[in-house]
Amino acid sequence: MLKSVKVSDYMTRQLITFSVDTPLFEAINTFSKHQVSGAPVVDQAGQLVGVMSEVDCLRGILDKIYHKAVVGGNVGDFMTTKVDTVTGNTDIIAAAEQFIHRGRRRIPVVEDGKLIGQVSRKDILRAVNDFIAKEPN
């Protein structure tokens, strides 16, 4: 049964992360270089404190331009701090429901507030595909 498949079985563990002090343009360059559209923001202890996305970068740039300010700043100035998360023990179906109802592309996986991975919509689809491939005809 697919409900018995856990997020930890399919999540990505090697992540690109930022700190609140990461310069905005370094984040933008990282997104371009690694072809990702967002990344978790962690403190020095590895605790999740937010998420930085391409949309957050655009919001930061446009806000500065609108106010005729010098474009720049740090990730902490523009990141999203209200972040949906799951644990490694969350089943794939519950994670899929979050993707559907919340419109996210990725969800950080945390244990006791510490970032341990990230699950994406593609990871969920891979889990479903693996499950279907194992089903007898």
N, C-alpha and C positions, 0 to 999 in steps of 0.2 A: 504494500500500500504506500502511495506517495507521501501520505502524512507522516510516515516514519522516517522519511529522508530529512535530515537536518541541514540547516544553513551551513554549519561548519564543514559539511562534506563537499560543498561546492564554492565556498567563499574564496576570495583572493586574499592571500596573507601578506604578500609583498606589495606594499602600497607606496605611492607617492604621497607624502604628507607635507603640510606647511606648519609653521609656527605663526603666532599672531604678529611677530616682528618681520616676517618675510615681506620684502618689498612687493608692492602690487605688480610692477612690471616683471619681476622675477617669476611670480605666479603665472602671468600671462605667457611668458617665454616657456615655462615648464609645460603648460597646457599644449602649446604649439609643438614643442619638441617631442613630447610623449603621446600626442594625439589623444588626450583625455579631456573631458569637459568639466571635471570637478575633482576635488580632493579633500580629505578630512584635514582639520586643523587640530593639532594636539599641543598640550603644554609639555614641559620638560619631563614630567612623570609619565607621559604617554596617555594622559587623560584626554578624552575627546572634549574640545571646547567649541567646535563649530565645523562648518563646511564652507569651502570656497568654491564657487562655480564660475563658469564663463559669464553667466548672467550677473553675478555679483561684481565681476570685473567691469563689465559694461556699465552697470549702475554707478560704480565708483568713478569711472572716467567721465560719464555724462554729467554726474552731479558736480564734479570739479569744473568741467567746461561751462556748465550752466551758471555757476557762481563765479566764473572768470578767475578761478584759482589755478595755481600750478597743479598740473595733473601728477599724481603720485600717491603716496601714502603706503600703508602696510595692509596686509591681509586682515589683521584684526580690526581695521577701520571699516571694512566692507563685508566681511564674512557673515553668513547666516548662523545665528546662534541657537535658534530653535530647530533642533535636528531630530528627525525620526530615527530610531535605532532598533536593532534586534539583537538577540543573544545567539551564540553558536548553537544552542539547543532549540531555537525556533524552527518549526517545521517549514518546509518549502511552500506549502499551501498558504500558511499565514503570511509569509513574506510576499508571495504573489499577490495576495489580497491588498497588502500595503502598497505595492506598486500600482495596482489598478485604482485604488481609491485615493491615493495621495499624489499620483502623477510623478513619482520620483524615478530617476534613472539608476540610482545606486543607493544603498542603505548601509551605513556603518554598522559593524558588528562589534559589540562591546561586552565586556565582563567586568562588573564592578566599576563601571565608568571608564575603564581602560580600553583603548582601541585594539582589537585583535584581528580585524579583517574588514572586508567589505563585500557585500553581495550585490550583484547587478541583475538587471532583467535578463541579460544573456546567460548568466549563471543559472537562473531559474529555468530558462528554456533548455539549457544543457541537461539539467537534472531530469526534466520531463522526458526529453529525448532518450536519455540513458534508461529511464524507467520503462518506457515503451519498448525499447530495443530488447529488454530482458523478459518482457511478457511473452508467454507462449501463445502461438497463433490459434 
